[in-house]
Amino acid sequence: MEFVNVIVDISSEQLDRVFLYRVPKVLQDRIQIGMQVQIPFGRSNRQRKGYVVGMPEEANYPLEKIKEISGIVKGSIKAESQLIALAAWMRENYGSTMNQALKTVLPVKQKTKQKQSRKLVFLLSKEEGRELLETYRKKHYQAKVRLLEALLEQGELDGKKAEEVCQVTSSVIQKMEQDGVLRVETATLYRNPFEGHFQRKTETLLLNPQQQQAVEGIWEDYQRGIRKTYLLHGVTGSGKTEVYMELIARVIRDQKQAIVLIPEIALTFQTVMRFYERFGERVSVIHSRLSDGERYDQFMRAKDGGIDVIIGPRSALFTPFPKLGMIIIDEEHESSYKSENVPRYHAREVALYRALLCRASVVLGSATPSLESYYKAEMGEYGYYELTKRVKDAKMSEVSIVDLRTELKEGNRSIFSRKLYSAMKDRMEKGQQMILFLNRRGLSGFVSCRSCGKAIRCPHCDVTLSLHNDGSLRCHYCGYEVQMPDACPSCGSRYISGFRAGTQQIEREVKRAFPKARVLRMDYDTTRTKESYEQILSAFGSREADVLVGTQMIVKGHDFPGVTLVGVLAADISLYANDYRAAERTFQLLTQAVGRAGRGDLPGEAVIQTYMPEHYSIQASSRQDYKDFYKREILYRRLMGYPPVHSMLGIYLSCASEELLEQQAQMLGSSITAEQMEGLTIIGPAEAALAKKNDIYRKVIYLKHKQKKKLLQIKDKLEKKMEQESVWQKVYVQFDFDPLNSY
């Protein structure tokens, strides 16, 4: 190919376009889409790196002005054209430069040093070898004698072992190879991050009728060439993973590969163990704590057909499988599937588009589906299968709700309610395990009353107000502001403040109440090292501890048969978050937490401690009743114009100059208003939740409309406007569709 389109490796709006280059004849047989190349750029012809994103047959530019690429970047990984197309789609749908999108879909672009094995193969006959051996002995070539004796005996030798056992150097091996005595065969050794950790099991997987129905329904569509998205809605412990594995087994028999996304690195150990036991070494994992070499090797193993299944968080979605047949997103409701970096993509949406490009099916699994997914299933856009029973007919946990207001009135100021303390004492006496979950999501900034349980909320946006250092309470959606009151506006109590508690404090309280208790704590501080997640989870799974204390990471997908009690401390904290999704997240967290108990042979119990026992999300989670929660929550979303009924666009602005930021934010808001788009709601500009960070000021504008394509049109017009006005080089702007976290 004579010409290529190259995008320069610079994250700049001004350079977010392709440049035409000529390919020298010496490279024309090697150049491919997705390769990283060295190019002369600009008037100075400074050497830059770029990506090949196209190969036009003709040049639409004067030939004499077209420069030649300088070369292919050594060790760069060729991206599949499918991933380039995926990057282009992400750039259009999430707002970023093409370069930023490319760097997202190509997480490994520089080849690291490879491990290689060497095999020494004897090339002579036995008779020729013996004659040569006598010659070596006469000439006192002791090293060659030792190596030749070993080759005569074994025929082949491992290169490394030959050097160690025969005590020969690489130069001796090289000389004997030149003399035609042996041949050195090399092979690349790919690092396997879980090599030696697990043993494959051969037992047959038996599915219950509900699991079998889901598998057969999805597979029947697959065999007929129908590629759809399916929501697998199963209660905690219902065996969704067994459904995934059976579907993957069939995809592999069809000579295709599968991607399994998991929300947290903390799930990797148990998830990979189960898949490894089923599929052996054809399974691998990708996550941020692997070394560069390990990550590179997993991508190369996938690309070269060395593995069939890759497991990991959202970055695993970009694994370069040549024959992708299925994408599974476990715990699809999790917010960690949404990127907080530009482009702010959601893995669920990107998975659907990648599946469209390669004709794959998508399975979304959860005990507490996101409202977006359940809404689409209800509308008929997704196929829907439900698992209502736990495997082996295990019973759901018995759940008690404890009103902490009553505990306070009756003089109990302990972290543990009387009900929870009694249950903990019972489990300690019986030698059973328990989990204590501190719900810290949404902890920052909210103010609530310990007497009546109510938090101070925005009168316009149905979210809590956030407490700032100057004593003001503000809404980060519309900018509403009031001063921190001295007493509760609802009941007049003086017991009004922010919440203060942590996992370390809970650990201390457990040890004080039960001195003989063996306690493990799992939070950010205890999981900083590469192996810390696996070590803690493995220790608890091996019954080396009685109590596991932690935050969200301990209640997501783990399966500990010995746990018979879950205590949820301050269950309603997440309800106070400055976020319209607060009730949904609370329901999901509590339902997942309750589901950790009673997954073995013994019945489970859960105690939910709260200041708001009457809230519908807490009531529904105690009954594990998703449909009742959805019915109530979707009504609020419809009334307030929030996703999934409406689409939402967050526009985040930041600048070192507060005055310039205010000016440009107001101008941006005015230009949106001037569109006069019917059905459009504009909120802001308002200060961001963190109004100033590292001397950079931040503002936000939110837009809501029933049709996402209308918001995309606004985004496109704003991008063009900002490209044409130089002032926007001083103001950084990000776009975030259907934001999951406040800015």
N, C-alpha and C positions, 0 to 999 in steps of 0.2 A: 504494500500500500504506500502511495507516494506522499499523501498528506495525512496529518492527524490534527484533531482539535484537542487543545491542552488547556486545563484550568490551572492557574498559578497557585502554588502552595502558600498563599497569604490570605488570612481571614480579613478581607477588606471588602466593603460594599462596592467600592469603586473598581475593584478587580474581579467582581463576581460575574465574569463572563468568559467565554472560551476564546482562545487565541489560536490562529492557524499556523502550523509549522510544517516544513518539509522534512521527510524522513530520508536520510542518506541511504544509498543502495546497500551498504554493508549491514544496515539494521532492518531493512524492509521485510525480511523473512522472520524476524524475531519480535517485532513490535506488536503489541496486543492492547486491546481496551483494558483499562484498569492499571496498567503499568505506571510506575513512577519514573519520570524522565528528568534529565538535566537539560535546561534550556537557556539560551541567551535572552535576557529580557530588558526592555526599555532602551532608551537612547544610549546608555552606557554599555549595553550588552552584558550587564552583570549576570552571573550564573545563578539561576534559581532552580528549584525543584517544582515539578508540576505533575498532574495526573492526566493520562490519555483518556478522554471521555468520548471520543468519536473518531471515525475514519471516513471522512467525506471522499467521494470519488472525484470530485472536481473542486478547484479552488475558486472562490468568489472574491478574490483579492488579487491585485497585480503580482504576477509571479516574481518579478525582480525585487519585490519588497518582502517576500516570505523568507523568514530565517529557517535554518536547519536546527533540529534538535541536536544537542551535543552528545547525548548518549543515554543509555538506560541506567538508572541508579542501581548500583551493585547490591544484590541481596534483596531488592524490593519484591513484594509479593504481588503477583498479578491478581487483580480483583475480577470476579466474574462480571460480565456485562449486566447481569441481573442486579448485582449489588450497586452498580453505577446508576441503573434506572431507579432503584429503590432510593438512592441518595437524592436524585433529582426530584422524586415525588415528595420526599421529606422536606426538601428546600422549599417547594411550592406550598406545602400544606402546614408548615410550622413556622416559617419565617426565619431564615438564616442565610448565610452565604452558602454557595455550593461547596466551597472548601470545608466549611464546618460540617456539612452533611456528609461529605466524603470521609472526613476524619472520624465520624461516628460509625459509619458502616465498615470502615477499614481500621479496626482497633489495633491491628498488628501490621505495620508497614515496613519494618526494618528487620531483616533476617539476623537472628542471633547465632552465635557459634554453635555448630551442630556437634552432637556426640556421634561417633562412628565406631563400628565394629570392624575388625580385620580378621580374615581367615587365610591361613597359609595352606595352599593346595600343592601337594607333591606331583611333579610332572614327569618324572623318569620311571622307568621300569625298575623292578626290584634288583635285577642284575646290574643295570646301569648305576643304580644307587650304591650298591656294594662296592663296585669298582671305584666310584668317585670317593667313597668313604675312605678307602685305602690310600688314595692320593692325598686327601686332607690330613690323614694321620702322619704320612711321611713328611708332609710340609709343616706339621705341628700347628694346623689351623684348629685349635681346640674348640673355639666357639662354633665353627662350622660343623665340626665333628658332632658336638652335642645336639645341634639342631637337626642335622641329617639323620642321626640315629633315631630321633623322635619321629621324624617324618617317615622313615622306613617302617617303623613299628605301627604308626597310626594313620598315615596317609594324609590326614588333615589336622591342623592345629589352630587353636584360637591365638591370634597375634599377640594379645596382651599376656596370656599365660605362657606362650612360647618364650617371650622376652624374660619373664620372671623365672620360670622353671629351668629353661636351658641357659639362662644367663647370657643372652645375646643382645646386641644393640640393633637399632633400626638400620644402621649402615650395613651390618652383616646381612640382614634380611634383604636389603635393597641390592647388594652385590650378588647374592645367590639368585635373586629374581632376574637380574641382568644376564646371568650365566645360563638361564633357562632351567634351573633346578626346581624352582617353585613359582607359583603365581599368587599374588596378594589380591584377595577379593575384599572390597569394602562395602559396607551397607550402613545406611543412616539409622541411628538408634533414636527413636522418638521417646521423649520423657513421658512417663505415665504417672500422673500425680497420685493415683490410688493403687499402684502396683504393689501387690503383697498385702494389701489391707483386708481384702475380702476373699471368700471362697465361693465359686459358682455352685449352685444347687440345681439338681435335676428333677426335683419333684414337680408333679403336674399341678397347675393352678386350676382350682375349681371355683367357678363363679356361681353366685346365687341367681335366682331368676331375674331380679331387677338389673344386676350387672350384665347378665347375658343379653337381656333385651336391649340395653344401651349399645353393647358391642355389635350385636347383629344389625341393629338399625343403622348405625353409622357405617358399618362395613358394607352393607347392602348398597347404600348410596355410592360408596367408593368404587365398588366393582362395576356399577352402572356408569361410571365416569362422572358422577355428580360430586362436585367439590363444594362443600358448604362449611359454615361455622356452626358449631353445636355448643350449647350450654349444658354441662353435666352438673346438675344441682343435687348434691348429696349431703345428708347430715354428717356431722363429724363422726368418723369411725365407720362410714358406710362402704369403704373400699373403693374409693375413686382411683387410687393408684393401681389397683388390680385391673381396672378397666383400661387405664392408660397402657399398661404393659401388654395386655392382650391385643389391643389395637396396634401397638408398635410391632409386636411379633408378626402380625399379619402384613404390616407394611414392609418389614424386612424380607419376608418371604416373597413379596412382590418386587424385591431388589431395589427398594427405596430406603431413604434415611429419615430420621425423625429428630426434631428439636424439642426438648422439654425445658420450659422456663419455670424457674422457681423464684419466689420473691426475695429471699434472704439467703445470705451465705450460711446462716445458722442451720438451714434446712439441708445443706449439701450432704453432710455426713450420712444421715439416715436415708435420704432419698437415693443417693448414689449406691449405698449398700444394697438396697432392695433391687435396683436395676442391675447392678453388677451380678448379684446372685442369680438373676434371671438370664442375662445376656452375656455375661463374662467380659472379656477384655474388649469387646466391640462397643463398650460404653466408655465415655470419658466426660470430663467436667471442665468448665471454664469459669473462673471468677477472679476478682481483683487481687486476691492474695497469692495467686500463683506467680512464680518468677516469670520474667520476660521469656526465658527459654522454654519453660513449661507451656506458657500460653501459645507461643509460636508453634510448638510441636503439636498441640491439639488442633490448631487450624490446619496444619499441614497433613496430619493424620486424617482429618475430615475430607480435605480436598483430594487426597490420594486414595480414598476409599478404605482407609485402615480402620475406621469406626463407623457404626451404624446409628448411634445415639449420642447426642451431646446434651449435657445437663448444665444449667447455669442461670444466672440472673439475666436481665434484659439484653446485655451485650452478646449473649449466646445466640440471639436471634440472627446475628450477622455471620454465623458460621458458614463457610463456603462449601456447603454440601452440593455436589453436582446433580444429585437425584433426590431432592427433598420431596417427601410424600406426605408428611404430617407435622404440624406444629401443635404442641400441647402447652397450655398456660395454666399451671396449677395455682390455686389461690388467686384467681384472676382479679379479685377485688382489691388486691394490695396496692397501696399508693407508690411503692418502690418501683412499680413498672412504669411510672412517669418520670422522665428525665427532668432534672432541675437545671441542666446545662443546655445551651443553645446547640442544636434545635431542641426545643422542649417537646419531644415526641412521647407518645404513649405506646408502649410495646404491643398492646392489644391491637391498636389501629395499624401499626406498621406490620404486624404479623399477618393481618388480613390482606394487606396489599402484597406482601411477599408471597403469600399463598396463591394469590391471584396470578402473579407473574410465573410461578412454577407449577401451577395446577396441583396444589396441595390442599388437604383438609385442615381445619383448625378446631381444636377441642378446648373449651374454656371450662375449668372445673373449680367449684367452690361450695362450701357449706353456707356461705353468706355472699351470694353474688352481688357485684356492683349493681346499682340501680340502672346504669346504662345497659348492661348486658341483659338483665331480666326484662327491662323495658323492650329491648329489641326482640327478645324471645317471645314476649307477650304480643308484639306487633307482627310476629311471623317472619322476621328477618333472620333469626337464628333457629336451628333445630333445638329441641328441648327434651332432655331425659332427666328423670328424677329418681334418686335413691333415697327412700324414706326410712330404711332400716339399717341398723348397724350389722356388720358381719358377725356370723355365729349367733345372731339374734341377741347380741348383748344389749342390755337396757341402757337408756339414756340416764344421765346423772340426775339425782334428786337435787333440786335447787331451792335454797332459802334466800330471801331478801331481808337484810337487816337494815332498819332505819337508824342511822347514826345520830339523828336528832334525838331520838328516844334514849339511846345510850348516853348521850351527853346530859340530858335532863336527869337521868337516874344515876349520875355520878361516875360513869365509866369514861375516863379520858385516855384510855389505852388505845394503841393502834389496832388492837384486836378486840372485836366485839365479844360478848360473852358466848354467843353461839359458836363463833369461829374458834375461840380458845378451847371450848369444850371438845369440839371436833378434832382439833390438833392434838389435844391430850389423849383422846381415844386412839388416834392413829399411832402416836408414839408408843403407847402401851401394847398395841397389836403388831408393831414392827412394820407398818405400812408407810408408803411414801406420800408426800404432799407437795404441791406447788403453791407458792404465794406470789401472786401477780400484782405489781404496782402499776396501775394505769396512769402513766405520766403523759400520754399524748394530750396536747393542748394545754400543758401546764403553765406555759409562759404568759404572765400578764393578767390573767382573769381575776376577778374579785367576786367572792360569794359570801353568803351568810351562813354561819354554822348553826344558827337557831332555826331558820325556816328553809334553808337549803337553796334559796334562789340566788342567781347571779345577776349582776347588773348588765342589761342588754341594750342594744341600739333600738330605738323606737321605729327605725325605718328599714332595717336590714335583717332582723331576726338572727343576729349573731351577738356574742358577748362583746363588751367594750374592753379594750386593753389598757392596763395601767402603765403610765409613763413616769419617768423619773421626776418630772415637774409636778406630779400629783394629779395630773389630768387623766380622764378616761376617754379613749377615742375609738371610733369605728374606722377600720381601715378599708371599708368598702365605699362609704359615702362622706367621711370626714366629720361626722357628728362628734361633738366634744362636750363633756361636763367635768366638773371637779369631783375628786374622790370624796364621797360623803363620810360623815362621822358615824352615821348609824344606817342600818339597813332601810332602804326606801319602802320595803314591803311590810316589815314587822316592827321596825324601830330598834331592833337588837343592836348592841354594841359589838357583838361577835362577828365582825365583818372584816375580812382581810383576804390576802392571797394564800394559796396552799403551800406548805413547806413539808416535804418528806422525801426520803430517798431510800434506795435499796440497802445502803450501808446501815442506816438507822433501823430498818426492818430486820436485817441480819443480827444486829446487836440485841434487839428486843426478843427475837426467837431464842437466842442463846441465853438471855437472862431468864426467860420463862421456862426454857427446857435445856438445862446445862449439858445434858448428855446428847443433845441433838447434833447430828452431823449435817452441817449446812453448806450448800454451794450457792454462790451468787453469780448471776449471769447478767452483766450489763456492759456498757461501753468500756469501763475501766478494766474489767476482767477478760475482755475478748480482743485485746489489741494485737496479740501475736498471731502468726499464721496458723498454728495448730490449736489455739485456745478454745475455739468453738467445739471442735471434735473432742478435745480432752474433757471439757466440762460435761458435754452431752453423753459421752461414752461412760464417764464415771457415774453419772446419775443413772444411766440405763443399766449399769452393772450393779446397782444397789449399793454403791459406795457412799451414798449420802441419803439422809432421811428427808431433807427439805431442800427444794430448789427455789431460790428467791430471784426475781428478775422483772424486767420490763417486757415490752411487746414481743421481743425475740423468743421468749420461752413459751408462748402460747400459740405459735403459728406452725401447725402441721406436725408437731412432734408426737411420737407414739411411745408412751412409757406404760407398759401393762401394770407396773407396780403402783401407779398413782391412783389413790382412791379418794383424795380430797384436793380441791382447788379453792383457795381463798382469794377473792378479788378485793383488794384494798382500794378505797376511794374510787368506786366504779364510775362515778358520774363526772370525774374530772374532765374527760374528753368532751362532755356536753357543753363545757364552758369555753371551748375553743372559739376564736374569732373566725368562724368558718361555717358556711351554710351546710357543709357535709357532716357537722358534728354529731348529729343523731345517728346517721348511717355508720360512721366510724365507731361510735360507742356500741351500737348493736353488734357490729362485726367483731370487735375486740372481745366483748363479753361472751358472745356465742362461741367463739373460738376457744376462749379460756375455759368455759364450762365443759367444752367437749374434750378437754385433756384428761378428765377423770373417768374412771370406770371402763377403760379400754381393754382390760384384761378379763380374768375370770371373776374378780370381785366387783361388787357394785360400787358406783361412784357417787360422790356428794360434792356440791359446790355451794359456797357461801358468798353472796354478793353484798358487800357493805357500801351503803350509799346515803347521801343526804336527799336524794330525789327518788324514792322508791316508786312513786306514782308515774314516773315518766314512761311513755309508751315504748321507748327503745329498751329500757331496762326490764320492763314487764315482758316484752316479746322475747328478749334474749333468755330470760329465765325459763320460758316455755319452749325455747328453740323454735319459735314460730316465725319464720321468715315472711310468710305471705301476709300475716297480719301487720307486721312492721312495714312491709312494702306498701300495702294499701293506704296506710296513714301517711307515710313519708312522701309518696308520689303526689299526694294531694297537696302537701305544702310546697313541693317543687313546682307544681302546676300553678298554684296561686301566686307564688313569688317570681315565677319566670326563670327558674334555675334548671340546669341540666338534670336529667336527660330530656326533659320536655322542651326546653329551649337550649340553644347553644350559647356559649359564653366566651368572650375573648378578653384576656388581660393584656394590657399594654403597659409595660414597665419601663420607666424612664429614670436615668441616673446621670448626675453631672457634678463636677467639682464646684461649680458656681450655683449657689442656691437661687440667685436672682435670674440667671439664664434658664435654669431648670423650670422655675415658675412661669417664666415668659413662654417657653416652648411648649410646656404642658398645656397652658391655657390656649395657645394657638392651635395645638393639635386637637384639643377638645372642640374648639370653634369650627375647625375644618370638618370634623366628623358631624357636628350639628348641622352644618351647611348642606350636607348630603340630603337631609330631610327624608331619610329612608323610613318608609312606613313600617311600624312594628318594632323599631329599634329603640332600646333603652340604653341611656348613657349614664354611668355613675362615676363621678369624679370630674376633674382630677382631684385626688386626695393624697395625703401623705401615706407612704408605705408603712407596713407594720413596723419595720425598722427604718425610720425616716432618715437616718444618717449612719453610714458604715464606713469606717476608715476615711473619714473626711469627705465622703461622697454622699451627696443628697439624693433621695429617692422618692419618686411619686408613681402613682398608679391610676389608670383609667380602666373601667370595666364596661364592656358592651354586651348586651343580650339581644338575641333575635331567635325566632323559631327555626330559621334556616341557616345552617352553617355556611352555605355558599355565599350568603349575603355578607357574613363577617369576613370571609376570605376575600371578597371583592374590596372591602374596606381596607383590609391588610395590604393588598396589592397596591391600591391607590396611595396609601400612606408611604409605602416603601419607595414608590416612584417619586413622590413629593420630596422625601428625605434625600434621595439621590441627587435631586436638582438643586438643593439648597445647602451651601457649604456650612452653614451654622450647625447642621446636624452632625458634623464631624466631632463636635464638642459635647454632644448629648448622646449617650448610649441608650438604644431602644431595643427591647425584647418583646416578642409576641408569645402569648401562651394561651392556647385554646383549651377550654374547659379545665381551668387550673385546679389542681388538687390541693395546693398549699398556698397560703397567703404570702405576699411578697414583702 
